[in-house]
Amino acid sequence: MSTPGGETTSVVIVGAGPAGLTLANLLQSEGVGCVLLEAESREFIEALPRAGFLEEWAVRALERRGLAGPGLLGAEAQGDCEFRLDGTRHVFRYGALSGQRHIVYPQQFLVTDLVRAFADEAGGDVRFGARDVAVHGIRTSRPSVSYTDPETGQQRTVSCDFVAGCDGARGSSRTAIPDGGIEVFRHNLGVGWLALLAEAPPSAERVVFGLHPQGFAAHMARGPQVTRYYLECPPGDSPDNWPHERVWSELRTRLGARDAEPLNEGDVIERRVLDMHNYVVEPMTYGRLHLAGDAAHLVAPVAAKGMNLALNDALLLADAFRAYYREGDESGLEGYSDACLRRVWQYQDFNRWVSEIVHGPSSGDPFRAGVAAARLRRMTRSEKAGRAVAGLYIGSDADH
C-alpha cells in the first residue's frame, strides 16, 4: 500500500538469513503484511556456505509450521560425535542419551528453501540488492526503513508498525539504536579457526574433534563429496599462510588416532579465518525494533549453536507478532527479549564449557589440558554426566 511518504506495511524485516526468512514466512502465513529487505542478491545468499547442523527441536518446530521441505526432512541425522585425544577415540553418543539428534543441513540449503517458500510459493515481498538501508524512528509509533532501489537508484521508504533487525552485528538495525540503548557483552576465546571447505568425501561417519597440543581440528560432513574442516590458528592469521600441503599435514596430525581411517584428501575450495569470539546484546528490543540472529548475539561455532539460536528468535518473534495482530496482546513482544535470552545465555555457557575441552590441550597450560581431559572422560564414560551434557548439546535442555 502506498502513502504520500512512500509505502507502508506492518513489519519491515531487514536481512534475509535464517532468522529473517523464517519470520517472513510465518508472518506471510498469518496474513501479517511484511517487506523483507536484503543487501545481497538472491544468488549470493543461496550459495553462501555457513553453518550445517540443525538441532532436532528446531527442525520439528519448522515442520509444525509448514517450513520443513523434503530436503530438510530427508536430510541425514547424526546422534554421536567423536573426540580424539592422545591417539584415543572417545565417542559421545548424545542421541541415545538425549533422545534427539542433529540434522545435517547446510545453512545455504535452508535459506534456499525459505526463499522459495516466501518469494516463489507465497508471493512474499522480498527486495534483494537493497543498498544504503537505514532504520528511522524506532522510538516512535511509526518507524520506517529507507533504502536505495538497485534498479532505479532512487531512495525508497517503507513505514511500518515494527522493524525486525535480522541483519547481523554490522547491519543498519543495530546502528539505529542510540548509545546507551543497549549493552553488548563480549567474550574473546583468544584463538582463531581456519575454516576450510574441501572437495573430498567425508572421512568418518560422524563429526570428529581432534584435541592436540598443536591445535584443535574438526571434521564435519557437508555432503557426499564435500567436507568442512577447521584448524585452530592464531587470531588474525592469514589464509595465505595455509597452503594445500600444510593444511592436510596439520589435519592428518591433529585428527590422527589409533584405528582411525585415513583422511580423504581433495582440493580446498574455501579458506577463511574466524576470530573466535562471542557477544550478547541486552535487551534485544529497543522501541519498535526487535533484533534477531547475529544482530542480537553471536556464538562461536564450537558447538554448532548459531543457526539454531537464530531460528529460536524468529519463532518467538513470529508468535509474539501473531498474538499482537490477532488479539491485540502485546505481552509476547514485551517479553520477547527475556524469552530469547534464556536460551542465548544457556548456549553461551555451554559453548564456553565445550571450548575449554577442545582448546585446553593446545593452550600450553598443563592445568587447562588436564581439566579438558577430565571433562572429556566424564562426559563419555559417565551416563549421568553424559545425559546432562547431551541435553545441552542438542538443545533439549536449554530453557532454564
KAVENDA-V785454 format. One record per backbone hydrogen bond with DSSP energy under -0.5 kcal/mol. CO is the residue of the C=O (numbers start at 1). NH is the residue of the N-H. E is the energy in kcal/mol with one decimal. If there is no record, write none. Layout:
{{CO,NH,E} {CO,NH,E}}
//
This chain:
{{1,8,-2.1} {3,6,-2.0} {6,3,-4.6} {7,159,-3.1} {10,161,-1.9} {10,162,-1.8} {11,13,-0.6} {11,35,-1.8} {12,14,-0.5} {12,164,-2.8} {13,15,-0.7} {13,37,-2.9} {14,166,-2.5} {17,21,-2.7} {18,22,-1.9} {19,23,-2.5} {20,24,-2.4} {21,25,-2.4} {22,26,-2.2} {23,27,-2.6} {24,28,-2.5} {25,29,-2.1} {26,30,-1.0} {27,32,-2.5} {28,31,-1.2} {31,33,-0.6} {33,11,-1.8} {34,125,-0.5} {35,13,-2.9} {35,37,-0.6} {36,127,-3.1} {37,15,-3.4} {38,129,-0.6} {38,130,-2.2} {40,129,-1.7} {41,45,-2.0} {42,46,-1.9} {43,47,-0.6} {44,47,-1.0} {44,48,-1.0} {47,49,-0.5} {51,107,-3.6} {52,54,-0.5} {52,105,-2.2} {54,103,-3.2} {55,58,-0.8} {55,59,-1.7} {56,60,-2.7} {57,61,-2.0} {58,62,-2.2} {59,63,-2.5} {60,64,-2.5} {61,65,-1.1} {62,67,-3.2} {62,68,-0.5} {63,66,-1.7} {67,69,-0.8} {69,73,-2.6} {70,74,-1.8} {72,75,-1.2} {76,104,-3.1} {78,102,-3.0} {79,95,-3.7} {80,207,-0.6} {81,92,-3.2} {82,209,-3.2} {83,85,-0.5} {83,90,-3.4} {84,211,-3.0} {85,88,-2.1} {87,258,-2.4} {88,85,-2.2} {88,90,-0.5} {89,91,-0.5} {90,83,-3.1} {91,93,-0.7} {92,81,-1.8} {92,94,-1.5} {93,97,-1.6} {94,98,-2.3} {95,99,-2.7} {101,56,-1.2} {102,78,-3.0} {102,104,-0.6} {103,54,-2.6} {103,105,-1.0} {106,109,-1.3} {106,110,-1.5} {107,111,-2.9} {108,112,-2.1} {109,113,-2.3} {110,114,-2.6} {111,115,-2.7} {112,116,-2.2} {113,117,-2.4} {114,118,-2.3} {115,119,-3.0} {115,120,-0.8} {116,120,-1.0} {116,121,-2.4} {117,122,-1.4} {118,124,-3.7} {124,126,-1.1} {125,36,-2.7} {126,128,-0.6} {127,38,-2.4} {127,130,-0.6} {131,148,-3.5} {134,146,-2.6} {136,144,-2.1} {137,140,-1.8} {138,288,-3.4} {143,160,-2.5} {144,136,-3.2} {145,158,-2.7} {146,134,-2.4} {147,149,-0.6} {147,156,-3.2} {148,131,-1.8} {149,153,-2.5} {154,149,-3.1} {156,147,-2.3} {157,7,-2.4} {157,159,-0.5} {158,145,-2.3} {159,9,-2.0} {162,12,-2.1} {163,165,-0.6} {163,290,-2.5} {164,14,-2.7} {164,166,-1.0} {165,292,-2.4} {168,171,-1.1} {171,175,-1.1} {172,176,-0.9} {173,176,-1.0} {174,177,-1.5} {176,178,-0.5} {178,181,-2.3} {183,185,-0.5} {183,282,-2.7} {184,186,-0.5} {185,280,-2.1} {187,189,-0.5} {187,278,-3.0} {191,276,-2.2} {192,233,-2.8} {193,195,-0.8} {193,274,-3.3} {194,196,-0.5} {194,231,-1.4} {195,272,-1.7} {196,229,-2.4} {197,269,-2.8} {197,270,-1.1} {198,200,-2.0} {198,227,-2.2} {199,267,-0.6} {207,82,-2.4} {208,210,-0.5} {208,219,-2.4} {209,84,-2.8} {209,211,-0.6} {210,212,-0.6} {210,217,-1.8} {211,86,-0.6} {212,215,-1.7} {216,232,-3.0} {217,210,-3.3} {218,230,-1.7} {219,208,-2.2} {220,228,-3.3} {223,222,-0.6} {226,222,-2.4} {227,198,-2.8} {228,220,-2.7} {229,196,-3.0} {230,218,-1.9} {231,194,-3.6} {233,192,-2.5} {234,237,-1.9} {238,241,-1.9} {239,242,-1.9} {243,247,-2.5} {244,248,-2.2} {245,249,-2.2} {246,250,-2.5} {247,251,-2.4} {248,252,-2.4} {249,253,-2.0} {250,254,-3.0} {251,255,-2.2} {253,256,-0.7} {257,260,-1.8} {263,265,-0.7} {267,199,-3.2} {267,269,-0.7} {270,197,-1.6} {272,195,-3.4} {273,275,-0.5} {274,193,-2.6} {274,276,-0.7} {275,277,-0.8} {276,189,-2.4} {276,190,-0.5} {278,187,-2.5} {279,298,-2.4} {280,185,-3.0} {282,183,-3.1} {284,291,-3.4} {286,289,-2.3} {288,163,-2.5} {289,286,-2.7} {290,165,-2.5} {292,295,-1.2} {293,296,-2.2} {293,297,-1.6} {296,281,-2.8} {298,279,-1.8} {298,300,-0.5} {300,302,-2.6} {300,303,-0.7} {305,309,-2.3} {306,310,-2.0} {307,311,-2.0} {308,312,-2.1} {309,313,-2.4} {310,314,-2.1} {311,315,-2.6} {312,316,-2.3} {313,317,-2.8} {314,318,-2.5} {315,319,-2.1} {316,320,-2.1} {317,321,-2.5} {318,322,-2.5} {319,323,-2.2} {320,324,-1.9} {321,325,-2.8} {322,326,-2.5} {323,327,-2.0} {323,329,-1.9} {324,328,-1.3} {328,330,-0.7} {330,334,-2.5} {331,335,-2.1} {333,336,-0.7} {335,339,-2.5} {336,340,-2.4} {337,341,-2.7} {338,342,-1.3} {339,343,-0.7} {340,343,-0.7} {340,344,-2.2} {341,345,-2.6} {342,346,-1.4} {343,347,-2.6} {344,348,-2.4} {345,349,-2.4} {346,350,-2.4} {347,351,-2.7} {348,352,-2.3} {349,353,-2.0} {350,354,-2.7} {351,355,-2.2} {352,356,-1.5} {353,357,-0.9} {354,358,-2.4} {355,359,-2.5} {356,360,-1.1} {357,361,-0.6} {359,362,-0.6} {360,363,-1.6} {364,366,-0.6} {365,369,-2.4} {366,370,-2.2} {367,371,-2.4} {368,372,-2.4} {369,373,-2.1} {370,374,-2.1} {371,375,-2.5} {372,376,-2.3} {373,377,-2.4} {374,378,-2.3} {375,379,-2.5} {376,380,-1.6} {377,381,-1.6} {378,382,-2.0} {381,383,-0.6} {382,386,-3.0} {383,387,-2.3} {384,388,-1.5} {385,389,-2.1} {386,390,-2.8} {387,391,-2.1} {388,392,-1.1} {389,393,-2.6} {390,394,-2.4} {391,396,-1.2} {391,397,-1.7} {395,398,-0.6}}
//
